[in-house]
Amino acid sequence: MRLVNPASFILIFLILLISIFLRNRKSAGVLFSDTRSIRQNRNTFRISIFRSLNFIHWSIVVLIIIALARPQSTQSNEKIVSEGIDIFLVLDISASMNAEDFEPESRLQAAKSVIRSFLKNRQNDRIGLVIFSGKSTVLCPLTTDYLMLAKLIRKVEVGIIEDGSAIGLALAHAINRLRHSTAKSRVVILLTDGENNAGEIDPITAANAAKAIGVKVYTIGMGKDKGALIPYYDPIFGKRYRPIRACIDEESLKKISRITDGHYFRATNEHKLADIYKEIDQLETTKIETTEFILYKELASYFMFPATIL
């Protein structure tokens, strides 16, 4: 509730001051020399009403002043118009993603953790997932069910697709799913730790296709420059490690992002990777417009009616 004219309450103090002033000026006197009739009638209904007149007068004054203050009830409605973004996450799950240089996790586990955090910050966007190694598959089409998508990402492991690195094919699959999207902004976030060595489509060809339909590609190269250790299981000695060198094709990743007006990032640890996704999150924000409608209902009549009765 709100008051349109709250200054009206000053009248209460003015009337109170005037009443005190007039009472002080009124001379005292005895109107009846014989008060026996008053004592005899002091408990009648008319005498009781007379005694309450002062209270009634002040009630009328207060009710009228409240009505003059124009109390109003408010009811607000919001109309939210949002422009969502369509995003495809393209995730490398080749054998090298098992490298344990993102201590204490492997590259893939670190990537999955950061991507799940990325999902928590999105609103009103449709997000899909493509995974790849030697081949590529759309694991999840565009969806706003982030909880379901996070569960799918948690289950992704190295080895569910034959090994290799079909970067161009994976990028093409994501672009194809965005081809018919009507979203104002369409984005692909490609994360890999290798170079294209499989698939029928070259990454640059896929990048040109993305540019043709207005899809922006952010590329992320993952892994340390000095190489890392990949675990493997020996039937006699159990878990063992073999070293690998970083084979990230940074030139191709930079060219993909340059062609599509995106950005290339390099992640050498989980903290850096998290910062990259935060930066992308800020670059690709959802536009939300809010229009508020406020309805006012006049309540003065609820005070004028009892004032009139009194």
SULGI-V185773 format. One record per residue. PSI is psi in whole degrees, 0 to 359 (none if undefined). D_CENTER is the distance of its C-alpha to the mean C-alpha in whole Angstrom. Layout:
PSI:D_CENTER / PSI:D_CENTER
//
This chain:
147:29 / 162:30 / 126:34 / 320:35 / 69:38 / 340:37 / 344:40 / 336:43 / 345:43 / 332:45 / 328:48 / 314:48 / 324:49 / 314:51 / 322:53 / 318:53 / 317:55 / 319:57 / 317:58 / 319:59 / 315:61 / 323:63 / 322:64 / 329:65 / 341:68 / 126:69 / 142:72 / 148:73 / 162:76 / 120:77 / 339:78 / 130:79 / 338:83 / 114:82 / 15:79 / 326:80 / 327:79 / 317:75 / 326:76 / 329:77 / 10:74 / 342:71 / 10:70 / 163:70 / 321:67 / 322:67 / 322:68 / 319:64 / 317:63 / 319:64 / 332:63 / 1:59 / 321:60 / 318:58 / 319:55 / 317:55 / 314:55 / 327:52 / 319:50 / 315:51 / 313:50 / 317:47 / 320:46 / 319:47 / 321:45 / 319:42 / 320:42 / 332:43 / 350:39 / 69:38 / 142:35 / 139:32 / 147:30 / 144:26 / 118:24 / 143:21 / 142:19 / 134:16 / 115:16 / 123:12 / 119:13 / 145:11 / 100:13 / 161:12 / 140:14 / 121:16 / 131:17 / 126:20 / 125:20 / 114:24 / 127:25 / 127:28 / 32:30 / 170:34 / 326:36 / 343:35 / 354:32 / 355:33 / 135:35 / 57:34 / 6:33 / 60:30 / 137:31 / 14:31 / 166:29 / 170:30 / 316:29 / 316:27 / 320:26 / 318:24 / 317:23 / 319:22 / 315:20 / 320:18 / 320:17 / 322:16 / 323:14 / 320:12 / 327:11 / 336:9 / 353:7 / 147:7 / 133:5 / 12:9 / 149:11 / 131:14 / 135:15 / 172:19 / 128:21 / 131:25 / 151:27 / 155:30 / 255:34 / 334:37 / 178:35 / 146:32 / 146:30 / 103:27 / 329:26 / 125:23 / 177:22 / 130:19 / 158:17 / 4:13 / 81:15 / 329:13 / 316:15 / 318:18 / 320:18 / 323:17 / 321:21 / 318:22 / 322:22 / 330:23 / 351:26 / 132:27 / 157:30 / 138:33 / 350:36 / 346:34 / 147:35 / 147:38 / 157:38 / 195:38 / 85:35 / 70:35 / 312:32 / 319:33 / 317:33 / 317:30 / 320:28 / 321:30 / 317:29 / 317:25 / 320:27 / 323:28 / 335:26 / 354:24 / 322:27 / 9:26 / 140:23 / 8:22 / 148:18 / 328:19 / 132:18 / 129:19 / 144:19 / 133:21 / 107:21 / 123:24 / 126:25 / 159:29 / 16:31 / 204:34 / 156:36 / 120:37 / 15:40 / 171:39 / 163:38 / 354:40 / 133:37 / 141:37 / 323:34 / 323:35 / 317:36 / 322:33 / 319:31 / 324:33 / 321:32 / 317:29 / 322:30 / 328:31 / 7:29 / 31:26 / 129:24 / 137:23 / 123:24 / 127:22 / 141:25 / 121:25 / 128:29 / 131:29 / 156:32 / 151:34 / 328:37 / 2:39 / 184:39 / 178:38 / 132:39 / 128:39 / 148:40 / 162:42 / 118:44 / 132:48 / 340:50 / 312:52 / 359:50 / 220:47 / 124:44 / 172:45 / 146:43 / 141:44 / 149:43 / 154:41 / 155:41 / 126:37 / 34:38 / 128:35 / 78:36 / 326:34 / 316:36 / 318:35 / 320:31 / 320:31 / 322:33 / 312:30 / 325:28 / 318:30 / 322:31 / 10:28 / 31:26 / 208:24 / 151:24 / 138:26 / 153:25 / 125:28 / 120:27 / 356:29 / 170:28 / 323:24 / 316:23 / 320:24 / 318:22 / 320:19 / 324:19 / 314:20 / 328:16 / 320:14 / 317:16 / 321:16 / 321:12 / 325:13 / 324:15 / 75:13 / 150:10 / 132:9 / 123:11 / 123:10 / 131:13 / 125:13 / 126:17 / 130:18 / 128:21 / 124:23 / 134:27 / 138:29 / 125:32 / 132:35 / 7:37 / 325:40 / 332:42 / 342:41 / 327:43 / 326:46 / 308:47 / 330:48 / 319:49 / 319:52 / 315:53 / none:54
//
